[in-house]
Amino acid sequence: MNYNDHQPPHFHAEYQDYEATIQIVTGAVTGHMPRRALNLIWTWLDEHQAELLDNWERSRQRRPLQRIEPLA
């Protein structure tokens, strides 16, 4: 996430030479990412959506972000 970033709530993901933006509420993807990586990202998003939205609000207020556990 980037501080004071544009709406809608989203995060940025990188995998090898790929980059994508993932909307937190819908899971919609902008950019390119291999399907296997996207499936892992969507699984992680499903498990941590509330934490991601909390961090989105923190970033909008320029507050420190909370650590979110990686996919187990």
HELIX and SHEET records of a PDB file:
HELIX    1   1 ARG A   35  ARG A   60  1                                  26    
SHEET    1   A 3 HIS A  10  TYR A  15  0                                        
SHEET    2   A 3 TYR A  18  GLN A  23 -1                                        
SHEET    3   A 3 VAL A  29  GLY A  31 -1                                        
END                                                                             
